[in-house]
Amino acid sequence: MPPLHIMIKPVSGACNLHCRYCFYADEMHHRGQAVYPPMTQKTLEAVVRRTLIHADGAVTFMFQGGEPTLAGLPFYEALIAFVQRYNGRHLPVQYALQTNGYALSDEMIAFFARHGFLLGVSLDGIAPVHDAQRIDAAGEPTYERVRGTLDRLQTAGVPFNVLCVVNEQAAAHAREIYEALAPYRYIQFIPCLDALDGQTHQLSEEAYLSFLQTVFDLYERDWRRGHPVSIRSLDNWLQMLLGMPPESCAMNGRCSLQYVVESDGSVYPCDFYALDEWRLGNLNETSLLRISRTDTAKRFIGASLAVPEACRACRWYRLCRNGCRRERDPDTGLNRWCGVMQRFWTRNAERAAQMALDIRRESRRTSGR
């Protein structure tokens, strides 16, 4: 069995920031109950126990929100205790948490360091871009506070990557944002997601193409200078050029079950589809095996499998694979970034392929193979 990833939302969509582009806030407005009460330790115990019963290999417990640190340190201490209690087969267990970095205490940071948590911290590059979108409950900017959190994580030895949402404003400052984030070495650039009702968050094709081009140029430059920066999407594309599968589900061309657990124990197939119609069951009541075999789970996966004729005929399909289902047009089935991908790869395919080959040669040289 492949590694099992469980994404847990311990405080549902509750958050101490009011980010203007938050996709989960949009989802919450499209379901019967927007925010569920915080996860109880009883439900957490059921999630851990059923996960470790179902798993047949490595397990990752991932925490997201909302803002998952609002669950408090005792919640995560209970997590570790439950894993120790129920992991009788001594399966490898890893922990990850995505945070806005706004209110992490030194005590919680020390806990994350002690137990090897990998953190994803949201920082939109530079202050003018970040503070235009990521504000606190009082409408105040948060950039400097989050930067301070990153400094404390580095001092404590907590591994982390930085997540930056790309909207129109961010795209206009691509070079500045890259240079600001490059010292952190591990970056995810995430195009701003449109709302479920189709309203756009104003990231145009031209702006996104320009952003990708600038970032790719700088990414290649720094690798050739011997100072590589990991950018998740670009790393995945280079892997694909070398014939390896992407680790990002959005690049597989089809959906799989991501096991997103809301704070009441309800399970959904994907963080982008935590909606009433896609509820698969509840881990307080049933097993992951039964949840994985529901008609709803099969229907969810099946809905992602169709390949439009335009994709079949496209020379870049093996790299694009029609992207994430959440970004596909419901009428045509085509990903909203289809035109961007065609233009980007027409310009950069040879450079990217050469870079991938050079990385393979360098890897073999350094490993002595």
N, C-alpha and C positions, 0 to 999 in steps of 0.2 A: 504494500500500500504506500502511496506517496506521502510526504509529510502532511500532517493535518494542521490547518490553521483555523483558529476560532477567534472571531472578532467580537469583543464584548463591549457593550455600551453601559457602563455601570451607573451612570446618572441620566441615561437616555439622551435627549438633546439639550439638557440644561447646560448653560455656559455662562462664564463671567465676562465674555466679550460679546459684542453685537456686530459681527462682521457683515458687511453689506452684501456680500456675494455668497453667503453660507448655503451650500446645497442641501444640508440636512434640515435647516430651518424651513426650506421650501418643501422638503418631503413631509415634514411634520404637519404642515398646513394642508396636506392632501390625504390625511388618514383620520380615522374616527377619533382617536385620542392622540393629541400632539406629543405631549411629554408624559412619560410614565414615571412613577415614583422611583427613587434610587433603589438599586438592586440590594436585596437583603442577603445576609450571609448564608441563609438557608438556600436561596436560589443559586448563589455563587457555588456552594458546595455541590448542588445538583449538576451544575454545568461542568465543574471539574471532574466529578465522579463519572458522569456519562461520557465525557470526552476521553478520559483515560481508559474506560472500558472499550470504547469504539476503536481507539487508535491501535495501529500495528507498526508504529515507527515513531519518528520524531514528531513532537507536538509544539506548536507555538500558540501561546495565549496573547492576543493582541487587544489593546484597550484603546477605545476611541470615543468620540462624543458627538455633539457637546464637548465638554471639557472633562475628561476622565479623572483628572486629579482631584476634582471636587468630591469624589467618593471618599477621600481621606486616607491617611496612612493605615489605620486599623483594617480597612478593607483589603489592602494589598498584603498586609501581614497575614490575614486570614487566608488569602490566596495561596501563599507559600505553604502554610500549614496544611491546607487541603491537598495540595499537590504531594507533599511528603506523605500524607496519610493514604492516598489512593494510588500512588504510583508504585504499586508493588512489583511491577515488571521492570522497573528502573529504566523506563523509556527516556530518551533525551527530551528535555523540556526547556523551551526558550520563552522569553518574555519581551514584548514590545509595547510601546505606548506612544500615541500621538497627542501632543499637547500644544496649546497656544503659548506656553512658556510665561504666562502672565503672573502666576502666583505659586511657584514651586518653592516650598520651604527648604532650608538647608537640610533638615531632617529627612524630608522625602527624597532629596537628591542623594543623600548618603545611602538611603535604602536602595535606590535604583542602582547605585554603584556596587553595593554589596551583593546584589542578586543578579547582576548582569543584564539589566534591562537595556534594550536598544530604544532610544527615543527618536521620534520625528518631531521637530519643532517648527512651527509655522512662522516664517519671517519673509516678508515680501521685499527683500533686497535692500532697499534704501528708504529712509524715513518718509519722504514725500509720498511715495507709492504705498508703503505699508500703512501709514497713518490716515490715508484717504479712505481706507476700507476697514482696517482692523482697529476698532475703537472699543473702549470699555463701556460699562453700563451707563456711565455719566457722559458719554460722548467724547472722552478724552483720548489723546493718542497713546499708543502702547509700544512704539518702536524701541525706545531707549530701555524700557523695562525688560523687553524680550532679549535685547542684546546683552543686558546684564545677566540674564539667566543662562545664555549660551556661555558666557565667561565662567560662570560658576560650575556649569556642567563640565567644561574642559578642565577646570582645576580639580574637580572631584574624580575625573577619569571616567565619566559616563559616556559611552559611545552614542553618537547622535548623527542624524542627517537633517538637512534643512529643507523644508517644503515651501515653495514659492508659487503662489497662484499668478497666472499670467492673464491679465486683462489688457485693455487698450492702453492704459497708462503705463503699465509695466513694460509692454512691448516697445513703447517709445523710449525706454531707458534700458534696453537690453544689455549694452556694454557695461554701464554703471552697475547694474544689478549683478551681472556675472562677476565683475571684479570685486564687488563687495562680499559675495558669497563664496568665491573660489577658495579663500583661506580655510573654510570649513571642510572642503574636499569632497563631501558627499551631499549632493543636491538633487532634489526632484523639482522639475518645472511642470506645473499642472495647468493646462488651459482652463480658463474659467468656464464652468458648466452652465449651460442654459437652464432656465427654470422648466419644471415639468409641463407648464402650460404653454411653453414655446417662447416665452419672453427671453430676450437675449441680455446677457451681461456685457455686451458691447466689446467683444473681441472679434474684429473683422478678419477675413482671410488674409488680406494684405499685411495687416499688423502681425498676425501670427507667423506668416511666412518670413517676414523680416526678422522677427525675434529668433526663430529657429536657425535662420542663416547666420545671424550674428553669433549666436551661442555655439553653433557647430564650428565656425571659424576659430573661435577662441578656445574651444575644447581641443581641436586638433593642434592648434598652436602650442598649448601648454603641454600636451602629451609629447610632442616632438622636442620640446625644451627640457623634458625630463621632470616635469612637475604636473603629473596627471591629476585631473579633477574628474570625479565620478559623477556623471549625470545620468540618471536612471534610464530615461528614454533612449539616449544615444548609446549607452552601454548595451542595452537590449538589442538595438538595431545592429550593432557590430557583432554581437553574438549570433544573430540570425544570419548575417552575411557569412559567418563561419560555419553555418549549418547546424547551430545549436538552437534549442527552443528558448523563447523568451521566458523570463521569470514573471513578468508583468501580465496579469490576466487580461488586461485591456489590449494586449498585442497578440493574443492567441487566435483571434478571429471567431471565437465561440465562447459562450459562457460556461462556467462550472459553478458548483455550489461553494460559496465562500463562507457559509455558516456565520451569519451576523446575528448576535444574540442581544436583543433589547433587554432593558433592565428588569422586565417582568419575567424573563426567561423565554420569550417568544423568539423563534428563529426565522430568519429571512435568507434568501439565497445570495443577496448582494447588498452592499452598503448603499448603492444607488436605487435599490428597489425594496426598502424597508417600509412597504406599503401593505395595507390590509389585504389586497388581492393576492399578495405573494407570501403571506404568512404560512409557514410550513408545519408549525407545531410549537410545542413548548417543552423545554427540557425539564421542567418540574413534573411533566406528565408522561413523557415518552422518550425513547432512545434516539440517538443520532442515526442509527441504522434505519429505523422506521421513517424518520424525517427525510432521509436521503432517497427513500423509495416512494414518496408520495406522488400522486398524480400532478400536484402543483409543481414539485421539483422537476419532474420530467417535462412538464409544459414550459417551465422557465428556460431550461436548457434548449429545448426544441425551438423556441422562438428566436434563438440566436444563430441557427444553423444555415438559414437560407443565404445563398451567395448571389447578389445581383449580377446580371449579365455584364454590366459595365465593369464589375470587379473581375469576372472571369477573363475578360478581354484585356485587362490592364497589365502592363509589363511590370508594374510595381506591386502587384497583389501579394506576392510572397513576403514583402516587407510591411505592407500596410494591413492586409487581411481585414479590411473594412473597419478597423479600429474597434473601440468599445461600443457595445450595443446601445448604451445610454446616449451616445452621440449620433445615432443613426436617424435619418429622416423617416418618420413613420409611413410616409407615402411611397418614397422611392427605395427605401432600405439602405441608401447610401450614407456613409459617415459624413458628418458636416465638414470634416477636414479633407475630404477626398481631393479637391482641387489643390489644396496646399501640399498634400503628400506627392501628387504627381509632379508639381513644379519643383518641390524641394529635391526629390530624387533624380529628376532629369538633370538638375544642376550638379548634384553632389554624389551620385552613385559611385563613380569611378574613384573619387577621393576617399569615400568611406570604405570601399572595398580594399583599396590599397592600405589604408590605415588598419583595417582588420587583419590583413595579412602580415603587416609589420608587427602588430601586437602578438600574433601567433608565433612569429619567428623569434621575437624578443623573449616570449615566455619559454619557448623551447631552449633558447640559448642559456637563459638564467637557471633553468631547471636541469641543464645538462643532458637533455634528450635530443 
